[in-house]
Amino acid sequence: MQVTLRNCQTGAQIRTFPSLTTFVAGGTTFDSTSSIPQAQKTPGHGVWSHVGGNIYRFSFKSFTFDPGGNFTGWTKIAHEATLGSNAAEYTSTGTAELYNASGTLFLTGCSTTTATRFE
């Protein structure tokens, strides 16, 4: 998938990067991203659900670390996705909430994605 970070007020593009997300039968999901070095972020673990028609929701959480390996908090991603008619692609919109190690929310961001099934 291609993730596009956006200004929440204007929708303007900030930057884009690739990510991999796996949706598992039964409602779990896993995510890995290229936006943060893997030594500074765990893969995301989460859930997905069918809303109705071709609409789905997914969310996942990953832990973050500074360059020295110290725990700095976590990120929670939540998106609503629209599955394409051939079920091989989707688009989504949603938010990222960033929390510090004490559990205090300190930043909320917005993003969109376009995704194609990996085969």
C-alpha positions in Angstrom: 0.0 0.0 0.0 1.0 3.6 -0.5 0.4 5.8 2.6 -0.1 9.5 2.2 0.2 11.7 5.3 -2.1 14.7 5.0 -2.7 18.0 6.8 -5.9 17.3 8.8 -7.4 20.7 8.2 -6.6 21.2 4.5 -6.1 17.6 3.2 -2.8 18.8 1.6 -0.2 16.0 1.0 2.7 16.0 3.4 4.6 12.9 2.3 4.1 9.4 1.0 5.7 6.0 1.8 5.0 2.3 1.2 3.7 -0.1 3.9 2.6 -3.7 4.0 -0.6 -4.7 5.8 -1.9 -8.3 6.2 -5.5 -8.9 6.9 -6.1 -12.4 8.4 -9.3 -14.4 8.3 -11.1 -13.9 11.6 -10.4 -10.2 12.0 -6.7 -9.6 12.9 -4.2 -7.5 11.0 -0.4 -6.9 10.9 1.4 -3.9 9.5 5.0 -3.0 8.6 6.0 0.4 7.3 8.9 2.0 5.6 8.3 5.4 7.3 10.2 4.7 10.5 13.3 2.4 10.8 12.3 -1.0 12.1 14.7 -0.6 15.1 12.5 2.4 16.2 9.1 0.8 15.7 7.5 -2.6 16.2 5.2 -4.0 13.5 1.6 -3.0 14.1 -0.9 -5.5 15.5 -4.6 -5.0 15.3 -8.1 -5.9 14.1 -10.4 -5.4 11.1 -14.1 -5.6 10.7 -16.7 -5.6 7.9 -19.0 -2.5 8.2 -21.3 -3.4 5.3 -21.2 -3.6 1.5 -17.6 -3.0 0.4 -16.7 -0.9 3.6 -14.3 -2.2 6.2 -12.6 -0.7 9.3 -9.1 -1.6 10.6 -6.9 -0.4 13.4 -3.5 -1.4 14.8 -1.0 -0.3 17.4 2.8 -0.3 17.3 5.4 0.6 19.9 8.0 3.2 19.3 11.6 3.6 20.5 14.3 6.3 20.3 17.7 5.6 18.4 19.1 4.3 21.7 16.4 1.6 21.9 14.4 3.3 24.8 10.6 2.9 24.8 9.0 6.2 23.8 5.3 5.3 23.4 3.0 4.0 20.8 1.0 4.8 17.7 -2.5 3.8 17.0 -3.7 3.9 13.4 -7.5 3.7 12.6 -8.9 3.7 9.0 -12.0 3.0 7.1 -11.4 1.3 3.8 -13.5 0.9 0.6 -12.8 -2.3 -1.2 -12.6 -2.2 -5.0 -15.1 -4.2 -7.1 -12.6 -7.0 -7.9 -11.5 -7.2 -4.2 -7.9 -6.7 -5.3 -7.5 -3.1 -4.1 -8.8 -0.6 -1.6 -8.6 3.0 -0.6 -8.8 4.3 2.9 -8.8 7.4 5.1 -8.1 7.7 8.8 -6.0 8.9 11.6 -2.8 8.2 13.6 -2.7 9.0 17.3 0.8 9.3 18.9 1.2 8.6 22.6 4.2 9.2 24.8 5.5 6.5 27.2 3.2 7.8 29.9 0.2 7.2 27.7 -0.5 10.9 27.0 -1.8 11.6 23.5 0.5 14.3 22.0 -0.3 14.3 18.3 -3.1 13.3 15.9 -2.4 13.1 12.2 -4.4 12.2 9.1 -3.7 9.9 6.2 -5.1 8.2 3.1 -4.0 5.0 1.5 -4.2 3.2 -1.8 -3.6 -0.5 -1.7 -3.2 -3.4 -4.2 -3.3 -7.1 -3.2 0.2 -8.7 -3.2 0.2 -11.9 -5.2 
